[in-house]
Amino acid sequence: MRSFDFAPLYRSSVGFDQIANMMDRVLTNDGATPSYPPYNIEKLDNDAYRISIAVAGFSDSDLSVEVREKALIVSARKADEDEAKTYLHRGIATRAFERRFHLADHVQVIGAAHANGMLHIELERQVPEALKPRQITISSEVKAIDKDVVDAKSVN
């Protein structure tokens, strides 16, 4: 595996440490990423996303969806089952899990729904008005800006 030194990025920029930390986290991953439970990430619109997670065998009370420190954390813990059951074959996995998704700036969780063994989590990028591009109207009048103007002759 290749390792990268992000020190030059830290020396010459301000505010990009989150990107460097994310890249470092992705690159130092040991390759043992969990595959349970399976999930999809869909882009529904320019600013709308959906995460769908297969959670067959879990009820609403077994599932937890939480947003903490720019991360979406989905976890499940199955209540202890009755020991009186005897299985000839047990192929439905109901083991506990925790899955984390790192959220970009301004991405908010809108809601979650559990139906037919699937947990659907709706997300939306909500960019503040101050950060959205805006059109500047061009006026035909020239307005002089007299504020804080010093006459050169009065200085000399």
C-alpha positions as CSV (number, residue, x, y, z in Angstrom):
1,M,0.0,0.0,0.0
2,R,1.2,3.5,-0.8
3,S,1.4,6.2,1.9
4,F,1.1,9.9,1.2
5,D,2.6,12.8,3.2
6,F,0.1,15.6,3.6
7,A,2.5,17.9,5.4
8,P,2.9,20.2,2.3
9,L,-0.9,20.6,2.3
10,Y,-0.9,21.6,5.9
11,R,1.9,24.1,5.4
12,S,0.3,25.9,2.5
13,S,-3.4,25.9,3.2
14,V,-5.9,26.7,5.9
15,G,-9.1,24.9,6.4
16,F,-8.4,21.8,4.3
17,D,-7.4,19.6,7.2
18,Q,-10.8,17.8,7.0
19,I,-10.1,16.7,3.4
20,A,-6.6,15.6,4.3
21,N,-7.9,13.7,7.3
22,M,-10.5,12.0,5.1
23,M,-7.9,11.0,2.5
24,D,-5.6,9.7,5.2
25,R,-8.5,7.7,6.7
26,V,-9.4,6.2,3.4
27,L,-5.8,5.4,2.4
28,T,-4.9,3.9,5.7
29,N,-7.9,1.5,5.7
30,D,-6.5,-2.0,6.0
31,G,-8.9,-3.4,3.4
32,A,-11.1,-5.2,5.9
33,T,-14.2,-3.1,5.2
34,P,-17.3,-4.8,6.5
35,S,-19.8,-5.9,3.9
36,Y,-22.7,-6.5,6.3
37,P,-25.3,-5.2,5.9
38,P,-25.4,-4.5,2.2
39,Y,-26.4,-1.0,1.2
40,N,-26.9,1.4,-1.8
41,I,-26.2,5.1,-2.1
42,E,-28.4,6.8,-4.7
43,K,-28.2,10.3,-6.1
44,L,-31.9,11.3,-6.6
45,D,-31.3,14.9,-7.7
46,N,-28.5,17.5,-7.7
47,D,-28.9,18.0,-3.9
48,A,-30.8,14.9,-2.9
49,Y,-29.5,11.4,-1.9
50,R,-30.8,8.2,-0.4
51,I,-29.0,5.5,1.5
52,S,-30.8,2.1,1.4
53,I,-29.7,-0.6,3.8
54,A,-30.9,-4.2,3.8
55,V,-32.0,-4.8,7.4
56,A,-34.1,-8.0,7.1
57,G,-35.1,-9.4,10.4
58,F,-34.8,-6.2,12.4
59,S,-37.8,-4.2,13.7
60,D,-38.0,-0.4,14.0
61,S,-37.1,-0.7,17.7
62,D,-33.9,-2.7,16.9
63,L,-32.6,0.1,14.5
64,S,-30.9,3.4,15.4
65,V,-30.1,6.3,13.0
66,E,-28.0,9.1,14.5
67,V,-26.1,12.1,13.2
68,R,-23.1,13.0,15.2
69,E,-20.0,15.1,14.3
70,K,-20.7,15.2,10.5
71,A,-21.3,11.4,10.5
72,L,-24.4,9.4,9.9
73,I,-24.3,6.4,12.2
74,V,-26.7,3.5,11.5
75,S,-26.7,0.7,14.0
76,A,-28.8,-2.3,15.0
77,R,-29.0,-4.6,17.9
78,K,-31.4,-7.5,17.9
79,A,-33.0,-8.3,21.2
80,D,-32.2,-11.6,22.7
81,E,-34.3,-14.3,21.1
82,D,-36.1,-17.1,22.9
83,E,-33.7,-19.9,23.4
84,A,-36.5,-22.4,23.0
85,K,-36.3,-22.2,19.2
86,T,-34.4,-24.9,17.4
87,Y,-33.1,-24.0,13.9
88,L,-32.3,-26.7,11.3
89,H,-30.8,-23.9,9.2
90,R,-30.3,-20.3,10.1
91,G,-29.4,-18.2,7.1
92,I,-30.9,-14.9,8.0
93,A,-28.2,-12.8,9.7
94,T,-29.5,-10.7,12.5
95,R,-26.1,-9.9,14.1
96,A,-25.5,-6.4,15.5
97,F,-23.9,-3.9,13.2
98,E,-22.8,-0.3,13.1
99,R,-22.3,1.5,9.7
100,R,-20.8,5.0,9.5
101,F,-21.2,7.4,6.6
102,H,-19.3,10.7,6.6
103,L,-21.4,13.6,5.6
104,A,-20.2,16.5,3.5
105,D,-20.7,20.1,4.6
106,H,-24.4,21.2,4.5
107,V,-25.7,17.7,4.0
108,Q,-28.7,17.1,6.3
109,V,-30.6,13.9,7.1
110,I,-34.2,14.6,6.1
111,G,-35.8,11.4,7.4
112,A,-35.7,7.6,7.6
113,A,-38.3,4.9,6.7
114,H,-38.2,1.2,7.4
115,A,-40.3,-1.0,5.0
116,N,-40.1,-4.5,3.5
117,G,-36.7,-5.2,5.2
118,M,-35.1,-2.0,3.8
119,L,-34.1,1.1,5.8
120,H,-34.2,4.2,3.5
121,I,-32.5,7.3,4.8
122,E,-33.1,10.5,2.9
123,L,-30.4,13.2,2.7
124,E,-30.3,16.6,1.2
125,R,-27.6,19.2,0.6
126,Q,-28.9,22.5,2.0
127,V,-26.5,25.2,1.0
128,P,-27.0,28.5,2.9
129,E,-28.2,31.5,0.9
130,A,-24.9,33.3,1.7
131,L,-22.9,30.6,-0.1
132,K,-25.1,30.3,-3.2
133,P,-24.1,32.1,-6.3
134,R,-25.9,35.4,-6.9
135,Q,-26.3,37.6,-10.0
136,I,-25.1,41.2,-9.7
137,T,-27.1,43.7,-11.6
138,I,-25.1,46.1,-13.7
139,S,-26.2,49.7,-13.5
140,S,-25.7,52.3,-16.2
141,E,-25.1,55.0,-13.6
142,V,-21.6,55.5,-12.2
143,K,-21.6,56.2,-8.5
144,A,-18.5,57.7,-7.0
145,I,-17.3,56.2,-3.8
146,D,-16.2,59.1,-1.7
147,K,-15.7,57.1,1.5
148,D,-12.2,57.2,2.9
149,V,-10.7,59.0,-0.1
150,V,-7.7,61.2,0.7
151,D,-6.7,64.1,-1.6
152,A,-3.0,63.6,-2.7
153,K,-2.3,67.4,-2.4
154,S,-3.4,67.5,1.3
155,V,-1.0,64.6,2.1
156,N,2.0,66.2,0.5
